[in-house]
Every structure is written in structure tokens, then in C-alpha cells.
Amino acid sequence: MTDFRALIESRIAELEGMAESSREATATVELDQTRQGRLSRMDALQGQAMAQAAERRRVHTLSRLRSALTRIDSGYFGECQECGEHIAEARLVADPATLLCLDCASARERGN
């Protein structure tokens, strides 16, 4: 049996470690025309937008992982929130924050 608490805490630590580099990448881009040309500024703005999107995903993933720790503490970790069945261990190893078993996730994607 996988130690999901350790797995989740490890992933949280990894994501929290990325915070400083993320802050630097999402910093405001200076638009000083004496230092860089128009295309360089456009590249910098595009890079900033991509970094901001990555930061939003990082924060969202941290939230999902912390919620998974709460489910471990309350005894509901690994139970599908749709049908109440157990979520396969391999699915939880891939994404310990998942809330749905494979059948329910597939049904939701199909719109059922």
C-alpha cells in the first residue's frame, strides 16, 4: 500500500519550492525601449503570461493536494465523490488529489 500522506507532502514541498522562481518569472515586464526592442518586449510579455498561467496551475494543484490531506485525516481519502467506491491505487498514485474513480470521471467527460 502506498503511503499517500508522504507522497502528497512530497509533492506539496516540491510545488512550494517552485514559488520563488515563479515569482521572478511573473514579475512585471519593463517596457524600456532604450534597453530592448519591440520583439524582445513581446517575447518577454509572452513569457510572463505563460509563467502566470503556470503559477495559477501550481496554486490550484497545491490547493487540491491540501484537500487530499484533509480527506486522509477525515477518512474519506480514496473514495469516489460520485459513487462512493474506492478509487484505484494506480489512479491515486498518478494524481493523489483525484476525487473520482475512472468510471465516474469517464462518465463526466462524456457528459453523462
N, C-alpha and C positions, 0 to 999 in steps of 0.2 A: 504494500500500500504506500502510495506517495505521501510524503509529508507536505501537504498543501500549504500549511502555515509558513513553513520555511521557504517554499517556492515563491509564495506571494510576497513575503517580506523581502526576499532577494530581488524580485522584480521591482518592488517599490523603491528599494535602495538604489538600484540601477537607474531608475527614472528620475529620482531625486538628485542623483549625481549629475544628470544632464542639465539641470536647471541653470547653472552658471553659463555654460556655453550657449544655451538657448537665449538667455537674456542678452548676451553680446550680439547674437545673430539677429535678434528682433529689435535692436536699438534703432533709433531714428536715423535715417539716411540723410547726411548733409548734402545739400544741393548747391555746392560752391563751384560755379562754373570755371573759376580760375584753377581749380585743382583737378577736375575731371570733366571729360566730355559728356555730351548728351547720352550716347550709347552706354557709357560706363555707369551713368546715373540710373539709366533704365535697367541695366543688369543688376545694380545694387538694390533697386526697388523690387525687382522680381525676386531676388534672393531673400529680401526681407519678408515679402509676402509668403514665400514658401516656408521660411523659418517660423513665421507667426502661425501658419496652419499646423506645422509640426508641433509647436508649443501647445496649441489647443488640443491636439490629439494626445499629447503627453499628459496634460492636466486631466483630460477625460479618462484616460486609462488609469491614472493614479486614483481617481475617484471610484472607478469600477473595482479596482483591486482592494481598496479600503473597505468597500461594501462587502466584498467577498470575505474579508477578515471578520466583519461583523456577523456574517452568516455562519462562519465557523464557530464563533463564540455562542451564537444562539441555537446552534444545532441544525440549521437548515442548509448548510453548505452541501452542494452536490445534488440537491433536489430541484427538479424542473419546476419552474414557477407556473407553468401552464397545466401540466398533468399530474405533478407530484411524484413522478417516477424518478429513479436515480439517473443521473447524467453519467455517461460512460467515463471511466477514469482517463482514457486517452484524450477525450474531448476536454476534460478539465486540465490535464497536463498542458495541452496546446493553448488553452485560454481559461485559466482558473477563475476568471470573473464571469464566465458564461452563465446565463440564467436559464437556458432552455436545453432540453435534450435534443438530439439530432432530429427526431421525428417532428417535434413541435417547431423547431427552427425551420425545417424544410417546409412544413405546412404554412408557416407565417410568410415565408418568402414567396410561396405560390399564391398567397392571398386567401388561404382557407381559414 
